[in-house]
Amino acid sequence: MHNRQKWDLGESIACARLIKEGFVIKARNYMKKWGEIDIIAEKDDTVHFVEVKSVMVHKGQSFRDSHVPEENVHPWKTLHIRRMVKTYFAEKGENGETEFQFHIFCVYIDMKARKARIKWLKNIIM
């Protein structure tokens, strides 16, 4: 599986989970020259920005033994995410008082077993 397919699958799994939890998906792959936000969702008058990190888990490897994808959300990445959040609100005409949260979804995908597991890191402070 190519990286783009893996990312798309991980994002689709994350969206399905958010919808199951009562979120409304507003955008996927919100992109500008300086960055991208994987998912933008809303629930209870709060905007939720979601970074999805997907990892393929191979036969005989447990979800716990695999790579720790959240480590890829480093300070440089958070700077771009902050800028993207500001841009999104500016485009929507928000006045800066809208509640928002940032989350990281780590999606572990086992293609052979056709299973996925999500580790949801909620309301990360950027």
Residue, then its C-alpha position, 0 to 999 in steps of 0.5 A: m500500500h502506498n503512503r497516500q492510500k495509507w493516509d486516506l484509509g487512516e483519515s477515513i477510519a478517523c472520520a468514521r469514528l468522529i461521526k460515530e461520536g456525533f461530530v459533523i465533518k466540515a472539511r478533509n485535507y484543508m490545504k494552503k501553501w504553508g500546511e494542511i489539516d487532515i480533518i476539521a469537524e464540529k460538535d457542541d459549538t466547538v471546532h475540532f482540528v484533527e491530525v491523523k497519523s497512520v501506521m501499518v501493523h504487520k503480521g505478528q506485530s501487536f499494536r503496542d509494538s509498532h511505531v509511535p506516530e504521534e512523535n511525528v507531530h513535532p514543534w515545526k508541524t504544530l507551528h504550521i497547524r497553528r497558522m492553519v487554524k488562524t487561516y481557517f477562522a479568518e476564511k470563515g469570518e470568525n472573530g477569534e472567540t470560537e471554541f476549538q480543540f486540537h486532537i491527534f488520531c493515531v490509526y494502527i491498520d492491520m490489513k491482513a486481519r482487516k482491523a484498525r485501532i485508534k489511539w485518540l489524543k484529545n484536546i492537545i495544547m499547541 
